[in-house]
């Protein structure tokens, strides 16, 4: 009877430890994504270049210490969110005039919000590749020099 109770207590303890480890990992990933967004926004506003977020994403990808695939996912998510938000803000600020004209250039097959989504997706893909580059570069300069699996 006591053996079963100890077994259940051990299982509960293991589950709690796994939940705590997952929560800690989730918080560290959120911190990395926030660092990508904040750093990119600050660098982009200071430099005025649309591509200025790429080096920031690469540095953050090297700093967060994840595998290249995980770094790509974080960069993709963070930069997609940033670019979609910013493109949506600009689209709303000019009442969709610019996106309407671009849509006409593309044959009228795309709406303004679809252009915002595509813009966010392209920015996210670029941010993902930049963070993956940073993670891979970090792995190249490690002492044991074994690349982590993508």
Secondary structure, DSSP 4 states (H G I P E B T S, - for coil): -HHHHHHHHHHHHHHHHHHHHHHHHHHHHHHHHHHHHHHHHHHHHHH--TTTHHHHHHHHHHHTT--HHHHHHHHHHHHHHHHHHHHHHHHHHTTTHHHHHHHHHTTS-S-HHHHHHHHHHHHHHHHHHHHHHHHHHHHHTSSS-PPPP-
